[in-house]
Amino acid sequence: MPNPKRRHSQQRSAKRRTHYKAVASTLSTDITTGETHVRHRAHVSEGKLFYKGKVVTEKAPMKK
């Protein structure tokens, strides 16, 4: 397996990494509930799980 003959400089590594940056996630407003959520992810509103504006599951009442 090939290995580098000499150590790479810190500047060379930094040049390679300059294109990596944090990106803010895209938010959307749900048509049904009006809440802001991350796109393409299910979200909980008032004890119900919504995805694409439709109820996926409802939370069952807790037993005491």
PESUL-V160542 format. One record per pair of residues at least 24 apart in sequence whose C-alpha atoms are under 8 Angstrom apart, sorted by the first residue. I is the first residue (numbers start at 1). J is the second residue. D is the distance in whole Angstrom. If there is no record, write none. Layout:
# PESUL-V160542
I:J:D + I:J:D
This chain:
# PESUL-V160542
none
